[in-house]
Amino acid sequence: MNSNISDKDKKDWNDFLSKNDQLPNKDNFKENYKVKKTKSLDLHGYSLDDANQVIENFIKKSYEEKISKLIIVTGKGLHSDSENDPYVSKDLGILKHSIPEYVKNNLELMKIISDIKEARIEDGGSGAFYIYLKKN
């Protein structure tokens, strides 16, 4: 560490400490960006393979259309046929967990996505999620 701190740096530091200004939290910048255009997609009734193909095409097309926020509704898996299959968890909906994982593991899609979050209750809550697209 440099022990030769200039008087100007000391003054600047003291000035900074004497002001009670809040520094912006750089980790929360995504919360504050403005959403200009939104599109939604409901995947109820799709098979996993069909849903993966549809979501990939939907994200790419939305990016080309300069959409900034996508609402993807997968459902909660409450009416899934998984209850008839003893090898499938009755607590987990197939699309609810698989679609976000598919998107996160698709490097081509992640190049155009800035964030993925669970949706607010008015947009589907735990049965939906948001995808925020980067600007192009």
N, C-alpha and C positions, 0 to 999 in steps of 0.2 A: 504494500500500500504506500502511496506517495504521501509523505508527511509534509511536503512543501505545498500547502494549499494557499493559493493567492488570496489577497484581501478581497478582491472582487468576488471570487467564488464564495468566500465566507459571508460576504454581504448578501449575495444572491440567495444563499441557503437560508440565512436568517430572515430575509424578506419573505421567502417561500413559507417558512415555518410560521411567521407572524400572521400570514393571511390564512383564513380558514376556508380556502377554496377547496372544493371537492375535485379530485382528479376523476376523469371518466374511467369507468371500468372497461378496459379493452376486451375483456372476456364476454361482456354482454352486448357487444355492438350488434349482434345479429337480432337481438330482441327489438332494436330500435329502427331497423331499416324499413323503409316504406314499401308496402306491397301495392303494386300498381294494378296488376292483372292476376286474377285467380281463376283456376279451372278445377273441376272435381271429376272424380271417376269412382263409380260404385262397382266393386268386384263381387258382390253377392251372386252366388250361383255359378261362378267360374270354377273350373278345375284348376289345380295348381299350375299345370303346364300352360294352360290357356291364359291364366292370370299373369304369369311371368311374361309371356309374349305381349299381352295387351299393355302391361305397365311399362315395359321397355319402349314400345312404340309411342305410348302416350307421353312419356317423359321427353323423348327426343323431339316429337312434334311440338310439344309445348315450349321447349327451349327455342326451337326455330321461330315460333310465334311470339317470342319475347314475353312469355308468361313468367311471373316471378314466384307465384305460390300455387302449389297443387294440393288439393285435399283428396286423399285416397281413402275410400271407405272399404274396409275389408269385412266388417262385421266382427262380432265377438266370438263366433263359433258356437253359439248356444243351440243352433238348430242344425248342426253338422251331423252327418251320418257316422261320425267317428265313434258315437256311443255304441254302435253295433259291432265295432271292431275291437276285440280285446287287446290288440297290440298297439292301439293308438290311445293317447291320453285323452280322457274325457274333459279335462280342464283346459286344454289348449286348442284353439281354433287353428286349422291348418293355414289359412291365408293370413290371419292376424299376425302370426310370428314369421311365417316363411317369406312373405312379400318384402317386408323391410330388410330381412337378411339377404334376400336375392339382390335387392337394389344396392345394399352396402357392399356386397361382394362383387358387383359388376363394375370393374375399373373404368370402363367406357362411360357408364352413367355417372359415376362419382366425379368424373372430370367436369361435369356441368351442374353438379349439385353442391350447394353450399351448406345445407343443413337438413336433417330429418328429425322431426319431433312428434310426440303424441299430440293428437288433436284436442282442442278444447271441447268441453261437454256439448256446446251448441253445434259443433261440427261432427259429432260422433264419439267423442271421448275416447275410451280405450278400444273402440271398434273402428278407429280411423287414425290416420297420421298425416302430418304435413310434410311436403317436400318443398324446400326453398331452392329455386334455381339461380345459378349465377347469371350475371349480365353477359350478353353476347354482343 
